[in-house]
Structures are given as structure tokens and as C-alpha cells.
Amino acid sequence: MAKQQKQKISDETVTTADAIAKANQRPGQTKEQTKLISAGIQKGIEQYKKQHKAKMREADKARKKQARQQSDKQVDAQESPQSTGSNKPQYLPWVLLGLSWIGFAAYVYSYSPN
């Protein structure tokens, strides 16, 4: 069988729990009752810390997953730039090529020895 390890409760938690228990102490309450209340408060604080740590781990995992997905999208965009743009044919290079040939023909025609 596996042994259960008793976790050490931090001094800060103990002092906080004691202060809360003493602040809420009722008249006629014994020291043992105050210690039991303090122990309950300590358990509550430790449980809260565990839950908070679990939430932070989950949030960190989600943040890392989102960052990983964004970096994957950026890598995909760099590998295939055509995939992010539209699939329409690119007319601009052909138009510029045609205009340059027309301009060249007009230049040659204007300076020909006719």
C-alpha cells in the first residue's frame, strides 16, 4: 500500500488561520475549540490554494495551446502565401507586361526611319 505523505502547512497559513479564529472567538469558547476552528480554517485555506493552483495550471495550458495554434497558423501562412489570399488569377503582372511591350513598340515606331 502507498503511504500518504502529510503535507506541511505553511507558517503564513497557520498564522492567518489563528488570527481569523481568534478574531471570531465567542465568549466562553475554550482554547481547544479555538484550535479546532483554526485547523478547519487552515484546511479551507489549503483547499483554496490547491483549487487556485489547479485553475492557474489549466489557464496556463490553455494559453500555451492558443499560442501554439497561433504559431502553427503563422508557419502555415509563411509556407503557402497563396493559400491565405484569394484564388483569383493575378492580372497585374500581365497588364504591366503588355503595357511595356506596347510602350516599346510605340518607341520603336516613332523613331523608325520612315
C-alpha positions as CSV (number, residue, x, y, z in Angstrom):
1,M,0.0,0.0,0.0
2,A,1.1,3.5,-0.7
3,K,1.9,5.7,2.2
4,Q,0.2,9.0,2.5
5,Q,2.5,11.9,2.8
6,K,1.4,14.5,5.3
7,Q,1.8,17.9,3.7
8,K,3.5,20.7,5.7
9,I,1.2,23.6,6.2
10,S,2.9,26.9,5.7
11,D,3.6,29.2,8.6
12,E,1.7,32.0,6.9
13,T,-1.4,29.9,6.6
14,V,-1.2,28.9,10.3
15,T,-0.8,32.5,11.5
16,T,-3.6,33.6,9.2
17,A,-5.9,30.9,10.4
18,D,-5.1,31.6,14.1
19,A,-5.7,35.3,13.6
20,I,-9.1,34.6,12.0
21,A,-10.1,32.1,14.7
22,K,-9.1,34.5,17.5
23,A,-10.9,37.4,15.9
24,N,-14.2,35.3,15.7
25,Q,-13.8,33.8,19.1
26,R,-17.1,33.6,21.1
27,P,-17.3,34.3,24.8
28,G,-16.8,31.1,26.8
29,Q,-15.1,29.3,24.0
30,T,-12.2,27.1,25.1
31,K,-8.7,27.0,23.6
32,E,-9.3,23.5,22.2
33,Q,-12.4,24.8,20.4
34,T,-10.4,27.7,19.0
35,K,-7.7,25.3,17.9
36,L,-10.2,23.2,16.1
37,I,-11.7,26.2,14.4
38,S,-8.2,27.3,13.4
39,A,-7.5,23.8,12.0
40,G,-10.7,24.0,9.9
41,I,-9.7,27.4,8.6
42,Q,-6.2,26.0,7.7
43,K,-7.8,23.2,5.8
44,G,-10.0,25.6,4.0
45,I,-7.1,27.9,3.1
46,E,-5.1,24.9,1.8
47,Q,-8.0,23.6,-0.2
48,Y,-8.5,27.1,-1.7
49,K,-4.8,27.2,-2.6
50,K,-5.0,23.8,-4.3
51,Q,-8.0,24.9,-6.3
52,H,-6.3,28.1,-7.3
53,K,-3.2,26.3,-8.4
54,A,-5.3,23.9,-10.5
55,K,-7.1,26.8,-12.2
56,M,-3.8,28.5,-12.9
57,R,-2.4,25.4,-14.4
58,E,-5.4,24.9,-16.6
59,A,-5.3,28.6,-17.7
60,D,-1.6,28.3,-18.4
61,K,-2.2,25.1,-20.5
62,A,-4.9,26.9,-22.4
63,R,-2.7,29.9,-23.0
64,K,0.2,27.8,-24.2
65,K,-2.2,25.8,-26.5
66,Q,-3.5,29.0,-28.0
67,A,0.0,30.4,-28.5
68,R,1.0,27.1,-30.2
69,Q,-2.0,27.2,-32.5
70,Q,-1.2,30.8,-33.5
71,S,2.4,29.9,-34.2
72,D,1.2,27.0,-36.3
73,K,-1.0,29.3,-38.3
74,Q,1.9,31.7,-38.9
75,V,4.1,28.8,-40.1
76,D,1.4,27.7,-42.4
77,A,0.9,31.2,-43.7
78,Q,4.7,31.5,-44.4
79,E,4.9,28.2,-46.2
80,S,1.9,28.8,-48.5
81,P,1.3,32.5,-49.1
82,Q,-1.2,31.7,-51.9
83,S,-3.4,29.8,-49.5
84,T,-4.2,32.9,-47.5
85,G,-5.0,35.1,-50.5
86,S,-7.8,34.7,-52.9
87,N,-7.5,32.2,-55.7
88,K,-8.2,34.8,-58.4
89,P,-5.6,35.0,-61.2
90,Q,-3.1,37.7,-60.9
91,Y,-3.7,40.2,-63.8
92,L,-1.4,43.0,-62.7
93,P,1.8,41.4,-63.9
94,W,0.3,40.5,-67.3
95,V,-1.1,44.0,-67.7
96,L,2.2,45.6,-66.9
97,L,4.0,43.3,-69.3
98,G,1.5,44.2,-72.1
99,L,1.9,47.9,-71.4
100,S,5.6,47.7,-71.5
101,W,5.5,45.9,-74.9
102,I,3.1,48.5,-76.2
103,G,5.3,51.3,-75.0
104,F,8.4,49.6,-76.5
105,A,6.6,49.2,-79.9
106,A,5.5,52.8,-79.8
107,Y,9.0,54.0,-79.1
108,V,10.5,51.9,-81.9
109,Y,7.8,53.0,-84.3
110,S,8.2,56.7,-83.5
111,Y,12.0,56.6,-84.1
112,S,12.0,54.4,-87.1
113,P,13.4,56.0,-90.4
114,N,10.1,56.2,-92.3
